[in-house]
Amino acid sequence: MGDYDGKPWLKSYDEGVSPELDIPDEPVTAGYERVRKQFPDRPAFHFFGVTWTYGELFDARPGKRGNLDPLSMPFG
């Protein structure tokens, strides 16, 4: 049995944190849409001093309001 099989990292998990993860049988975009609708004003990410909310991130997608279109960002 190798180190990986013994999962030694589990002993560092906080109490109540499950070692298993339930992954829904749906596209990642469906989960994102759910979070965007439920928490539109919460931070989605913070990078180099800029914070975007889930609502702002959704609105910046090409084909929405076009915020990224001038950068010729590919969709998908």
C-alpha positions in Angstrom: 0.0 0.0 0.0 1.5 3.3 -1.1 1.3 6.7 0.7 -1.5 7.8 -1.6 -3.7 4.7 -0.7 -3.5 5.6 3.0 -4.8 9.2 2.3 -2.6 10.8 5.0 -4.0 14.3 4.1 -7.4 13.3 5.6 -6.0 13.8 9.2 -5.5 17.5 8.5 -9.2 18.1 7.5 -11.2 20.2 9.9 -13.8 18.4 12.0 -17.0 18.1 9.9 -15.3 18.2 6.6 -16.3 15.2 4.5 -13.5 13.3 2.7 -16.1 12.5 0.0 -17.7 15.0 -2.5 -21.1 14.6 -4.1 -20.8 15.8 -7.7 -24.1 16.5 -9.3 -24.8 15.0 -12.7 -25.1 18.3 -14.6 -22.8 20.6 -16.6 -20.6 22.9 -14.7 -22.4 25.8 -16.3 -25.7 24.7 -14.6 -24.0 25.0 -11.2 -22.6 28.4 -12.1 -26.0 29.6 -13.1 -27.5 28.4 -9.8 -24.8 30.2 -7.8 -25.1 33.4 -9.9 -28.9 33.6 -9.3 -28.6 32.7 -5.6 -25.6 35.0 -4.8 -25.3 37.7 -7.6 -23.6 40.2 -5.3 -21.0 37.8 -3.7 -17.4 37.8 -4.9 -16.7 35.2 -7.6 -13.0 35.9 -7.6 -10.4 38.5 -6.5 -7.3 38.8 -8.7 -4.6 41.6 -8.8 -6.8 43.9 -6.6 -9.9 43.4 -8.8 -13.0 41.7 -7.4 -15.9 40.5 -9.6 -19.2 39.3 -8.3 -21.0 36.3 -9.8 -23.4 38.7 -11.4 -20.6 40.7 -13.0 -18.8 37.6 -14.2 -21.9 36.3 -15.9 -22.6 39.7 -17.5 -19.0 39.9 -18.9 -19.4 36.7 -20.9 -19.2 37.2 -24.7 -22.7 37.2 -26.1 -24.2 38.9 -23.0 -23.3 42.5 -22.7 -20.1 42.1 -24.7 -17.6 43.3 -22.0 -15.0 40.8 -23.3 -15.8 41.0 -27.0 -13.2 43.8 -27.7 -10.5 41.4 -26.4 -11.6 38.8 -29.0 -12.0 36.3 -26.2 -13.3 32.9 -27.5 -16.6 31.7 -26.1 -16.6 28.4 -24.2 
